Every structure is written in structure tokens, then in C-alpha cells.
């Protein structure tokens, strides 16, 4: 049996029993099941040392234990997963676009309300100006009538 097939059988057996394989650290702690999000291995599960993602301030070298649980995706399934990822990205973008459109519509409504209020104030000023202008015309007419 080749090394890769024995590793696959061991990790799969460990997964079936729910017991992750021990890592290569001197205290042999259990490894942690993680999932890859890389473009080359999308959604592919693997084991690595539970301490591998924690920054260590000690002088110990980080544990390099790594073991794939899942086989690599076939090109067909990889293309399918890539398509799903793209669809999710587009939906996320669409969600952001919809949020921005709602924000723009809200701003338009606020600006329309401000414009309506401003136009109402302009209407009041015009009315006052017309009253003042009418009063000035009446005053000039009366002043002219009194001069004769």
C-alpha cells in the first residue's frame, strides 16, 4: 500500500470514528479539522496541528503537521464550486448595490422634502415682496395725488 493511500485510509477512519489524528508535536495533541478556502482546494477539509494557527511567543518551532481528509476535487466539481463562488460573489455585490440604491432613494426623498420646504419658503417671501411692492406703488400713487 502506498504512503498516500495509507494516509487517506487512516484519516478517513479517524473521521468516521470522530477522532482526529494526533499531530507531530512532542505532547501529541489532537489535530484540528479545518476547511480550505483557497482557489486550488475549495471546501477541501484537512487536519493540522491545533496550535498551528496560534502565534507562539516561545522559541519552539511551529508544528508542520498537515493531512488532507478529502481527496482533491475533480476538474468538473472544481469548476462547479468556482461557479457557485462566483454566484455568491455576484449576489453579495447585488446586495451591496441594493443597499446603495436604497440609500440613494432615501437621499432623494430627503432632498425632495428639503426642496419642497425651500420652495414653500420662497413662496412666502414672494408673497411678502408682492405686498411690499404693492404698498410702495400705492404709496407713490397717493404721494403723487397729494402733490397735485
C-alpha positions, 0 to 999 in steps of 0.5 A: 500500500502506498504512503498516500493511500495509507494516509487517506485510509487512516484519516478517513477512519479517524473521521468516521470514528470522530477522532482526529489524528494526533499531530507531530508535536512532542505532547501529541495533541489532537489535530484540528479539522479545518476547511480550505478556502483557497482557489486550488482546494475549495471546501477541501477539509484537512487536519493540522496541528491545533496550535498551528494557527496560534502565534507562539511567543516561545522559541519552539518551532511551529508544528508542520503537521498537515493531512488532507481528509478529502481527496482533491476535487475533480476538474468538473466539481472544481469548476462547479464550486468556482461557479457557485463562488462566483454566484455568491460573489455576484449576489453579495455585490447585488446586495451591496448595490441594493443597499446603495440604491436604497440609500440613494432613494432615501437621499432623494426623498430627503432632498425632495422634502428639503426642496419642497420646504425651500420652495414653500419658503420662497413662496412666502417671501414672494408673497411678502415682496408682492405686498411690499411692492404693492404698498410702495406703488400705492404709496407713490400713487397717493404721494403723487395725488397729494402733490397735485 
